[in-house]
Amino acid sequence: MNKIATSLVSENGSGAGFRSAYEIQITGTVTDGSGTPLPGVTVVVKGTTIGASTNVEGTYSLTVPDEQANGTLVFSYIGFATQEVPIGNQAVINVTMATDAEALQEVVVVGYGTMEKREVSSAVTTVTSEDFQKGAFNSPLQMIEGKVAGVTVSNTAAADPNTGPAIQLRGASSLRSGNGPLIVIDGLPGGDLRNLAQQDIESISVLRDAAAAAIYGSRGANGVVLVQTKRGKAGKVSVTYDGYVEHDRVAAKPDILSAEEFLERGRDTDRGDRTNWYDELLREDNFGQNHTLAVSGGNENTIFRLSGQYRTKEGIDIASDRKEYGLRASFLQIALNGRLEIGGNLSYRIAEEEYTNYGAFQQAVKLNPTIPIMDANDPNMYNTILGFDTYNPVQNLLARENGSDQEYAVVDISTKLNILDNLSTELKLARQGHDQLRREYHTSRASESITSNRTGRARLGNEKWVDYVLEWLNNYNTTIGNHNIEALAGYSYQESNNSGFWAENSDFPSDAFWYNNLGAGDWNNEEGRLGMDSFRSKEKTIAFLGRANYNYNDTYFLTASFRYEGNTKFGLENKWGLFPAVSAAWRVSNLPGLQGIEAIDDLKLRASYGETGRSGFDRYTSLARYTGYGRYQNNEGEWIQVYGPGNNYNPDLRWEKAISYNIGLDFTVFNNKLSGSIDAFDRRSSDLISEYTVPVPPFLHTTMIVNVGTTSSKGVELALNWNAVNTGDFSYTSSLTGSYTKAKLGTWSNDTYQADFIDLQDLPSPGNPGPAYRLEDGTDLGNFYGYKYAGVDDDGNILVWKEGIEGSEKLRASGNNIETSRDRDRTYIGNGAPRYELGWSNSLTYKGFDLSLFFRGRFDYEILNLYQMYYGLQGEASTNLLQDAYGRNDHIKSGKVITDYFLESGDFFKLDNVTIGWTPKLGVDQISNFRIYGTVRNVFTLTGYSGLDPSAVGVTGLTPGYGSLDVYPITRNFALGAQITF
């Protein structure tokens, strides 16, 4: 053994009585069973903070004080059995770590706890940080896109740094209470994903069926997304840098007429300039960067992690921008010999946002390309363009400031007392805060200032969201022979507050003040004008919850849960409700007849039932409210605020109820080479919350929020994981997710409220084409409603089929005025909700190189292409047009009509993400891991859709497949990053 004398210390301060202090130098290599070095293995002297980690070659070096010569080294690594090796007189300790069957049992996060995956009897999917998509994202949800069967992530503006995607589980089911899942971050319901850096997330679990989500009660009907942030690990303190730089390039543009083609076609007069409006709105030199530095470590009793992030991102357009600064800390302190655990999380984030206007890109398509940007008479002023829904888009984006300053602060502290080895009680207290300062200023160069003859308009608004959470959880477990029982009982209290105010003024002495001196404007001096407002609202949710898990001989599993919950938003007689759930599983592979089949490693059948709710409607809806009806001048000349009844109150209002059934099969076969799951579900929602038309009198107002109507959602989900190759130098794994979903409206009436249908999404003017969707009893959600295209007449006017029946009499259409003007000639012409979704991930490694490829697709649905309908027809006067107006649509000479001619298949298959990385062997002891990588997102798309990109068309909610005119630019993102662990 190597002993190094580090100091000589005199016990009495003189030169006599010296004692030597020595340190022991220990080195070694850690490998797996095949001899492959394992990087990142934690090596700790048991009972101390002395530790190290193996580098990329699996080697470590550790300096141990002489008094620890008889100590023990502890080797730990995820997926392998922890090993303890006495130090003795060894200077070199090499270890071969064996895989641990128990360790390989994946632990998944479920509501109010964790479970081993083998015990889960409901539809739960967990994606860990190792499996996240790599690259630059505006939301953590984009990192799991295509990774969870049945989850739809839809982003209509991926390059806008201030927007995030919409997420939907197992189809749409609600008319007014929202179709997005409940977000829970580190156990706190209602978490805000904008408060998270993607590098701080350890795992994202999705509770897809009601049996798993019922424990969240009236907010769990659309599923639950559980986000778990990273924690520190006992051992040597490690420092990790994770960052990247990024750049967006336009991947697709509308193919419109050039200025010369515009004039040749006689679209409008020549205004003397040549302006590519679309290109003028693009910021070609956009740049983004994301840097995160994390420090973590600890010992057996104290664990911590601290991270900081800085991120900037310029949008592809000339207006949007975002800057973020964030800190996050987590800690765990163990005391009283493991009986007491005190832990928590603290996070603080500031985001400075500058917003764009998507409608500016609609203007860029339709504007006369000969109109100049600047005023010919005053080059310092923009050319103010007047007309219905017509404006100078460059002026709109640059002659104003439109943004906000966001501040997020979360603190949660939990204290857990392990009363017995199998009995614990835990108390969690938390505060979630979000402040937004909204700022807006339109300069004297803005169109509204010029047309109103005012100098500038300023507006400031401040809005606050504060949630307080208290939860008390008690856990008990026992084993009696082959029977294992776990029980949870708890209490949950959450108070959610929202308040704010705004003030505005106009007509300032100059633009110098911006929004920093609202009192300097003259606009609010006008009689009867106030120019400010404020508001405040609050709701409380109280719940008693419980769950019991039963495991017999690791073969039969049963889970039952309940949540008895009350919420202040509901009507007087409906504030409390019970949400039960039960699920069961049978490990079929434990049958004697199957245990001898080598190809079957694990086979488990699952079935579940659960009741959940939705409560995503406005606060105070069930109460009688008074509201202001403006300010009026009395006979004395005084301005008086007038109040009156603001709504038809409904004391019977309650949450939407969803009952869900799920059956599933989990399997692992061929010596753990292939694993996966198959699920079939049936979700039925009732008491839908919606706005109904009611008679006046007896009611005071024409509409009322009531519970009426039913929906259903059915489907099948598939997930496959294939560990195809795993040798010393090369490995290849592949995973596939697929789903089929169909959602329907059951009924839209009950005994009290009667209605035939709901029309949704009126198409924009000019032309007033009418609504694009209709909901009617027994029809699919997302059905387009319009006319059946029957060709054109000799003059190029669109013809439609009478009563929507092909082969019957044709009717002439001019604009949107059908000859008969009969609504009955409309019919269901398509559906915008994808029936099938596919995600396919591939990961390859060769020595120090890694490559990941992610493909995804959506199939069997239509998109209403409004660009073709509005700017693809020659009959649209005085606007610029798509090239298709004189190509594929050249036979049509009339204006727009909502027909299935403008419905296109939205089917696509794309390479969404490709990442290549390199982890070289640096041979530097201070660096345990070093990796550089490059990522390209939105690589290519295979589709027959004539629009820019079908994946950028929203497919969630009640109006899926709506190809809006306000399409943000489609981009291809390039990122270059590095990950270093010291």
N, C-alpha and C positions, 0 to 999 in steps of 0.2 A: 504494500500500500504506500502511495505517495503522501508524505506528510510535509507540509510547508510551514516553517516557523514564520509567523507574521508579526509577532511582537514579543518583547521581554518586559515583564511587569514586576516591579518590586512591591512586595506586599506591605513593607513598612516605610517605603519611600527612600530607603538607603540602598546601597549597592548590595546588600546581603539578602538572602532569602528569595532569589529569583525563581519564578515559575514560568514555564513556556506555554504559550497558547498556539495550537496547531490547527491547520485546516486540511481536510482530506479531499483530494481531487478524484472524482469518479467520472468515467466516460463509458460510452456504450452505444449500441445500435439496437433499434427496435424494428422488428419485421413482422409480417403476418405469416400464416401457415405455409404460404408458397415461397417465402423468402423475400417478398417485395417490401422495401423500406416503407415505413409509415411516418409521414410528416405530421406534425401537430399533436403528437402524443404528449400528454401532460405527465411529468415526472415530479413527484413531491416527496419530501421527507415527511413521513407520517407524523401528524401532530404539530407541524411547524408551517411557516410560510416559505420555507426554502424550497425552490423548485425551478424547473426549466421545461422547455418544450423541444421536441425533436425537430430538426430542420428537414429540408426536402430530401436529404439522403437518409433520413431516419436516425441520425446520430444526435447525441446530446452530450453536454458537459455540465457537471454539477460540482460546486464547491460546498463541502459539508464541514461544520465545526467538529473538532476532535471528540467533543462530548456526545456527538451523535453517531459515533462509530458503531455502536450496537443498535442503531435505529433500523428503520425499515423504509425502503423506497416503494412508493405506490405508483403504478403505471395505469393510466386510464385513457380510454379512447372510445368514442361513440361506435357502437356496434360490436365491441370486443369486451371480453370478460376482464374486469379489473384484476391486476396482479400485484401481489405484495412480495417483495424480495428482501430478505435481511441483508444489511450491508456487510457485516462481518469484517473480514480483512480484504475485501475485493476492491481492486482499483478499476477493474473493467467489469461491467455488468451488462451483458447482452440479453435481450428478452424477445421471445417469440410469443406474440399475443394470439390467443385463440378466439375465434368468433364465439359469441355467447348467444345461445338460442333465446335466452330470456331477454338479453339486451337488444336482440334484433326484432323483438316484438315492439312494433312501432307504438309510441304513446301519442294519442290524439287528444286535442283540446275539445271538450264538450262544454255545455252550459254549466257554469259553476263547478268546474273541476276538470280532471283528465281521466282517461281510461286507456287501457291497452287495447290496441286495435282488434285483437282476437276476441275481446269481450263485447265489442260494440254490436248492438242489435238493430241500429237504425241507420239511415243514410247520412253518413258523415264523411267528408273528404278533407284531408289536410295536405296542404302544399307547403313544404319547408323552403327556407332560403336557398338551399342547394338546387332546388328545382325551379326557382323563379326564372322568368325570362330576364335576360340581361339587356342593358341598354338604358336609354333616357326615357323616363315616363313622367307624366303629369299627375298620375295617381297610382297608388299601390295596386289597385284593382287590375290595372293593365298587366301587371306582372303575372297574374294567374289566368289571364285570358286563354281559353282553350285547354286549361289544365283540369277543370272540374266539369264533369258532364252535367248538363242541365242548366248551366250558368251562361247567360248571355251578357256580354260586355259590349256596349255600343257607344262609340265616340264619333261625333259628327265633326269635330274640329281638333284632331290630334296634335296639330302644330301650335295651337293657341296655348300659351303657357299658363293661362289663368282658368282653363276649363278642365273638367274631368269627365270620365265616362259615366253613362247610366248603366246600372246593373239590374238584372232581372233573373229570378230563379223560377224555372218550370212554368214559364208563360205568364201572361197578364191575367189578373182575376178581379181587380178592383176598378170601379169607375171614378171614385173621387178620393179614396184614402191612400193612394199611392201604390206602386207595384215594386218598389225597391225594398231590399232586405234591411233588417236592423243591424247596425254596425256596433260591435262591442270591442273595445280596445283595452286589453289588460283587465278584463272583467267589468269595465265601466260601460253600461248601455248608452247608446246615443253618442258614441265617440265620433270625432271629426277626423277623417283621414288626411285632411290638409295639415294636420298637426304632426304628421309623421314623415320622417325621411325614410326612403326605401331601404337604406343600409341599416336601419335600426330594427327592421322587422325580422323576427325569427321564423314565424309560421303564420299562415292564414288558413283557418278551418271554416268550412261551409256546412252548416246544418241544413240539409236540403229537405228533410221531411218533417212533418208536424210532430212526430214522436220525439225528435231531438229538440225541436224549437219550442214546444209547448211550455217549457219551463220559463220562457220569456213572455207568456201570456198574450195580452191584447196587442203586442207589437211583433209577434213572431210568424204571422200567417204568410209572409213573403219570404220566409227563410231568415237565417241569422248568419252573419259573417263575423267570426271571432278572430281578432288580430292579436298575436302575442309578440311582444317586443323582446329583443335580445337581453340576456342577463350575463353577468360575469361568471367566471368559473374559478374554483379554488386552484391555486398554484401560482406560478411565476406571473408577475404583472406583464401583460402584453399590450403593445401599442399597435393599432391597425389604422392604416390610411386606405381609404377607398374613394376614388374619384374618377371623373371623366370630363372630357370636353366634347361638345356636340355642335352639329351644324345641320340645318334643314335646307333641302333643295326642292324646288317645285317638281312634282312628279307628273302632274297632268293639269292642263289648262283647258278652258272652254275654247272650242275651235270656232271663232267668230269671223265675220267679214272684216278684211282690212279696210283702211280708209278708201283706197282706190276701188275695191270691190263694192263697198258701200255706195259710192257715188255712181258706179257703173250700173248698179241695180236700181238706181233712182230712189233710194230709201229716204233721202232728205237733202237739203241744200248744203253746199260746201261752205263751212264757217271759217275756212282759211287756214286751219292748222291740221296737223297729223298727230293724233294722240292715241297711244296704246294705253287705254285707261287701266286695264288689268295689270300691266307691268308697272305702271306708276304707283300701284298700291303695294308692291312687293319690296321687301327688304332682302336683297340678295346676299348681303354681307352679315346676316344674322349669326349670332354666336351664343353658345351656352356653356356653362361650367358648373360642376357639382363636386364639392369636396367634403369629405367626412373624415374626422379623426376621432378614434375611440380608444379609451384606456380601460382595461378591465383586469381583474385579478382578485386575490384574497387568499384566505386560508379556510380551514374547516369550519370556522365560526363566523367569519366576516367575508362577504362577497360583494363586489361593487362593479359597476360599469358606468363610465361617463363618456358621452359623445358630443361632438359639436359639428355643425354643418353650415356650409355657405353655398348658396346656389344662385346663379343668375341665368336668365333665359330671355333672349329677344325673340319675339314672334316673327313669323314669316311676313307679316304685314308691317306697315310703317308706323303703327300706333301701339301695338301691344308690347308689354315688357313685364318682367317679374324679377324681384330680388328677395331672397329668403335668408334668414339667419336663425339658427336653432340650437338649443342645448337640451340634452336629455340625460337624466341620471337615474340609476336604479341601485338599490342596495338591499342586503339581507344580513341581519345580525342574529346569531344564534346564541342563546344564553341558557343558564340553569341546566347544563349538561344536555342540551337539546330539547328541553321542555318548552322553552320560549323562543319564538321566532318573530322578529320585527323587521318588516320590509316595506318597500314602497317605491314609487316612481315620481319623478319631477320632470316636467318638460316646459319649455318656454320657446316660443317661435314668433318671429316677426316676418311678415310678408308685405312687400310694397308692390302693388299691382297697378298696371296701366292697361286699360281696356280698349278693345277695338269695336268695330261695328260691322257685323257680318253683312248687313244690307248694302254696304259700300261695294261689295263684290257683285251684287246684282246690278247695281248702277253701272259698274265697269263693263258688264256684258251688253247692256242695252243702249248706252249713250252713243250719240253721234260721234264717231272717232275724228271728226274734223273740228270739234269744239275745243278751243284752247283752255288750258288749266288756269292760267292767270288772266286778269283783266287787261285787255289791249290798251285801255286808256290809263291804267295805273298798274304797272308791272309788280308793285308791292302788294297788291290786293288780288285775292282769288276771283276768278270769274264765277259770279253767283248765278247759278242756273235755276230758273223758276219753272214750275209746272207740277202737275199732279204726280206725286211719288217720284219726283225727279230732282236730283241735286248733284252738285260737284262732289264726288266721293273723296278726292284728295283734300278739298277744303273741309269736308265733314270730319276727317280723321286728324288733320293737323291744326285746324284753327280752334282747337279746344284742348282742355285737359279733362280726362275722365278716368278716374282711378279710385283706389282706396288703400288704406293702411290697415292691415290685419294684425291682430295680436292674439296669440293663443297661449293659455297657461293652464296646466293641469298638475294637480298634486294629489296623490293617493297614498295613504298610510294604512298598513294592515298589521294587526297583532294577532298572532296565533299561539294558543296555549295547548300543548300536547299533554292533556290531563293524564291519559294513560297511553300505552303504546298503540292502542287501537281506538282511542277517543280523543278528539280535538275540538276546540271551539275557536272561531276566528272572527274578528271584528274589523271591517274596512270602512274608512272614512275617505271621501274624495270630494274635490271641487274641480269642475271643468269650466273654464272661462274662455270666452271669445269676444273680443272687442273689434268693431269695424268702424273706422273713420272714412266715410264716403266723401269724396271731394270732386267737384265738377266746376269747370269754368269755360264759358264760351266767349272767345275774345271778340273784339270789335270787327275782326276779319271774318267771323262766322256768318253763315247765311242768315240765321235767325236775328242777329244783331243788325245786319244791313236791311233786311226786309221790315223790321220793327222800328228802325231808326233809333236804336238804343246802343249804348256803349257797354257791351259785355253783360253776361249773366253769370252769377255765382251761386253755388248751392253747397252747403255742408250738412252732413248727416252723421250721427253717431248712433250705432246700435250695439247692444250688449246682450250676450247670451250667457247665463250662468246656471250651471247644474250642480246640485248638492246630492251626494249619494251616501247612504249609510246601509251597510249590509252586515248581517250577523249570520254566519254559517257554522253548522255543527256537523261533524263527520264521525261515523262509527263503522268499524268493520270487525268481523269475527269469522273464524273458520272452525267448523264442526265436522270432522271427518272429511268427506268429499264436498261438503257444502260451504260455500264462501258467500258471505252476505256483507254488503256495503250499504250504508244508509246516510242520507243527507237531509237535514232540516234547516230551514233558514227564514230570515225576514229581510225584506228589501224596501227601502224608502228612497224615492227620488223626487226632488223638487226642481222644476225647470222654469227659469225666469227669462223673460225677454223684454227689453225696454229700449227706448231710443227717442231721438228728436231730430228734427231737421229745420234748417232755416235757409232762406234764399233771398236774393235781391238782384236788382239789375240797374242798368243805366248809371255806370260809375264815371267819375271824372276822367279816368284813363284805365288802361289794362294793367297798370303797375301794381294795383292792389291784389289782383286775382281774387281768391276767395278768403284773403287774410284780413279784410276790413269790410264786412257785410254792411255795416251801418253807413258806409259812404255812398251807397247807391240811392237813387231817387225813386225807384219803382214802388217801394213800400210806403212812400208818402202819399200815394193815391188813396182817395177815400174808400174805406171799406176793405182795404187790403191788409192782411196780416203778415203773410210770408213766412210762417213757421208753424210747426205742429210737434206734438210729442205723443208717446204711447207707452203702454206697459201691459204685460200679460203674464200669467203664471198658471202652471198646472202641477198636480202632485199625483204620483203613482205609488201605491202601497201594496205590498204582496207578501203572502205567506206561501212558502214553497217547500217541496219535499221530493225526494227521489230514493228509490231502493233498487239495488242491483243484486241479482242472485245468480250464482254460478255453481252448477253441479258437475263436479268431476271434469271441469274444463270442456264439457260437452253440451250442456243445456244452459241457456242464458235467458234471463228475464229481467226487464227493466220497466218500472212503473214510476210515473212522476205526476205531480199536480202543481198548479199555481192558482191560488185564490187571490184575485187582484181587484183593486179598486182604483178608479181614475176620476179626477174631478171634472173632466170634459164631458162625461156621459150624463144622460138625463137623470132626474131626481130619483127615479125608481130603478135605474139600471146602472148604478155606479160600480157594483161588484159582480164578478163573474168567476166561474170555475173552469179551469183549462186542464183537463186530464190527458194522459197519454200512456200507452203501454206498447212495448215491443218485445219480441222474443226471437231467439236464434238457436239453431241446432247445428252443432259441428258434426256433419254427416260423416266426415272422414274418420271419426273415431269408432265407427261401426266395425266390428271384427271382420266383416266381409270386405271392407275397403282398406283396412290397414295393411293388408298384404300387397296392395297395388302400388308399385314403386312410383308410377307416374303421378299419383295424387299425393301432394304434400299437405294440403289443407282444403277443406270444402265445407262451407257454412251457409245454411239457409236462414233468411231473415224475414220477418213480417212485423209490421207496425201499424198503429192507429194513434191519431192524436187530434186534439182540438186546439186551435189557435185563433187569434183575432187580429183585427186591423183597427187602428185608431188615429190614422193620419189625417184627420180633418181639423179645421180651425178651432181654436179655443173659444169658449163661450157660445158656441153654436147652439147648444141646447137651451140657453138662457134667453130671457127677454131682454133685449138691449135697446138703448137709446143712442141715436147718432145725430151728428150735426147736419143740418140741411142748408148750410150757407149763411151768409150775413146779410141782413136786410135793414133798410133805413126806415126808422119810424117817423111819425109826424113831426117830431122835434128835431129831426135831422141826425139822430144818433144811430149808429150801426149796431144792430143787435144780432147775436148768434142765436139761431133757431134750432131747437132740438125736437125730435119726434121718434116714434117707434122705428127701430132699424131693421127688424126682421120678424118673421113668423117663428116664434120660439117653439121648440119641440122637446118637452120634458121626457118623452119616451125614447130619445135618441140613445143608441147603444153601439157597441163595437160591431164591426163585421165579423161574422163567424165563419171559420174555415175548418172543415173536417177532411182529413187526409188519410189515405190508405197507401201502404207501400209494401211491396214484396221484393226481396233481393237475394242474390247469390254472390258470395265472395269465394274466390278460389285461388289456389297457388298450386301449380303443377310442374312436372318435369324438373324436379330437384331445384325448385325455386327459380327456374328460368322464366316462367310465365305466370303472371298473377293478374287479377282484375276483379271486376264486379259487374253485375247486371241488375238493374232496378226497373220496376214498373210501378207507376204511381197513378193515383186518382184523387184529385183535390177538388172538393165541392164547397163553394162559398155561398153564403146566404146573408140576408139582411144587409145587402149592399147599400152603402151611403151614397146618396146622389141628390141632385137638386131637381125637384119636381114642380111642375106647373099646377097651381091650385086656384080655385075660383075666388074672386073678390066681389062682394063679400061671400062667405063670412070672414075670410082671412083679410088681413090688412095689406099684404104684399102678394105679388103674383107667383112667387116661388117660395119653396120651403125645403129645408134639408131633412130628409127622411131615410128610414131603412126600408128598402124595397128592392127586390130583384135577386137573382141567383146567377152564378157562373160556375163553370167546371173547367178543369184542366187535366188532361191525361197525357201520358207519354211513357217512353222507354229510354233508359240511359245505359250507356256502356262505357267501361273504362278498362284498358288493357295496358300492362307493363311487361316488357320483354327484355330480359337481360341476355342478349343474344351472344355476346362474346366477352370473355374476361380472362385475358392472359396476362403475363407479366408486363408486356409492352403495350398491348392494344386492348381496348374495350369498346363495346357498342351497346347502347341501350336505346330502346324506343318505347314511347307511350302513345296511346291512342284514346281519345275520348269522342263519343258520339251520342247524339240525343235526337229523339223525335218527340215533339210537343204539339198539342192541339188544344186551344182554349176556345170555349163557347160561352155565349150568353144564354142562360137557361130561360128565365122569365124576366120581364121588365114591368110587372104589375103584381099587385096583391089585392086583397079584398077591399082595401081602403083607397089605394092609389092605382089609377089605370092609365096606361099609355101604350101606344102601338110601337113606337120606335124612338131612337135617338139619332139625330144627325150630328156629325162631328167634322171639324176642320173645314170651315168655309174657305174656298180658294180665294186668293187675293184679287183685288181689282187691278186693272180695268177688265170689264167684261162680265163680272159677277157670275162665274161659272157654277156657283153653288157649292154644297158640301161634298167632300170627297169620300166620307165614310158613313155607314149606317149600321146601327145596332138594333137588332130585332129578335124577338123570341126565337130561340133555336138556331141562331146563326153564329158563325165563327167570329170571334173578336178579330178586328183588323180587316174586315171586308170592305173593299172599295165599292162605291155605289155610283153608277153612271149609266151611260148609254152604250149599246153594242154597236161597234163601228160596222157600217155596211158599204164602205167605199165612198166615192165622190160622184157627183153628177157631171154633166158636160162642161159646166162652168167651174168645176173644181170645188164646189161646196160639199162639205161633209154630209154624208147620209148616215142615218142610224136605223136600226131595226125597230119596227113598231112593237111596243110592249116587250122589248128586249129579246124577242124570239127570232133567231136566225132563220131565214127562209120565208118570213112573213113580209108584210108590206114595208117598204122603205120610206123613211121620213126625211125631209130636207132640213138641214141645220144651217143657220146663218148666224155666226157668232155663237151664242148660247141659246138663241131663241128657236126652239124646235117649232115646226109649223103648227103642231097641234097644241103646244104649250102644256103637254100633259106629263105630270110627274110619273104616271103609271108606266110610261115608256122607259123609265130608268129601271135598272136591275142590278144585281150583284155581278160585278165584272172581274173580280180577282181578290187576292188577299195578300197583305203586306207582311205577315208574320212568317218567318222561316219555319218550315216544318222540321228540317234537319239541320244540325250543326255538327261540325267536325273540327277536332284539334289533333295535330300529329306532331309530336316532339321527337327529335333524334339527337343523341349525344354520343360523340366519338372522342376517344383519347388515344394518343400514340406518344409514348414516352412523355416528353414535357409539353406536348401540344394537345389542345382540345378544340373541338368543333361542335357547335350546336345549331340545329336547323329546326325552325318551328313553322309548320304549315297550318292553315285553318281555312274553313270554308262554310258557307251557308247555302242551303238548297231548298227548292220548291217554294218559292214566293215571288211576288211581283213588286216592282217599284213604280210609283207614279212619277214619271220624269217631267217635272214642271218646266225644266229648261226647254225641252222639245215642244211642250204644249204652248209656252208663252213666247219663246224666241226661236222656235223652229218652224214657224208658219209665215208665209209671205203676207197674210192678211193682217198682221199686227202692224199698225201704221207708225211710221216715223221713228222706229227703234232700230238699233242694230240687231242682227240676227245671227244665228248659228249657220255655219256652212250647210248644215243639213236642210235648211229651208229651201235651198236650191239643189239639193241632192235627194236624199231618201224621202223628203216630204214635198218635193217639187210639184206633185200632182194635186196638192191641196192649196187652194187659193183663198179659202175663207179663213175666219178667225177661229179662236180656241173653242172647243167643246170637250167636256169631260167624257171621254170614251175609252174603251179598252185599247184603242190604237196607241195611246200614250202610256199604257202599262207595258213594262218590259220585265223580262225575267231578271231577278236580282242574283241568280246563282253565280257564285264565284269560288275559286280556289286560289289561294295565294301563299307565297313564301313571305311570311310576315316578319320573321326575325332570323338573322344569321349572325352568329358570333364565333370568332376564332381567337383563341388565346394561347399564350406561351408561358410556361412556368419553368424558367431555366434554373439550373443548379449553380448558385452564385458562389458557394463555398465560403460564405460569410456567416460566422457564428451568430452575429447580432441580428441577422435576418432569417426568420424561420420560414417565411413564405414570401415569394415575389411572383406576381403574375401581371402581364400586360395583355390587353385584349382590344379587339375592334368589333364593332357591331353596326350592322345596317338593318334598319327597320323599313317595312313596306318595300320589299325588294322587287317583286313583280306580282301581277294579278292576272289570272286567266278568267275571262268573263265575256259574255256577249252583251253586256249592258253598255249603252252608248253614252252614259254620263261619265263623270270624272272617275268615280270609284264607288262601287256598290257598298263596300264596307264602311263608307263614311255616311251612309244613309241610316238614320235611326230606325231600329227595329224593336224597341221596347215600348211599353204602354199600350194605349188604345188606338193610336194612329201610326202603326209601323209601316215602313216602306214609303214614307212621304218624302219624296225627293224635293226638298225645299229649294226655293230660289236663292236663299241666303247661304250658299255653300262656301265655307271657308276653304282656302287653297289646300289641295292634296299635296303632301310632301313626302320626300324620302329622307330619313334621318340617318346621319352618320355620327358615330361616337367612338372615341378612343379613350381607353381607361387603364388604370393601374390599381392593383391591390397589393399592399405591402404589410406584412406583420413582423414586428420587431420583438 
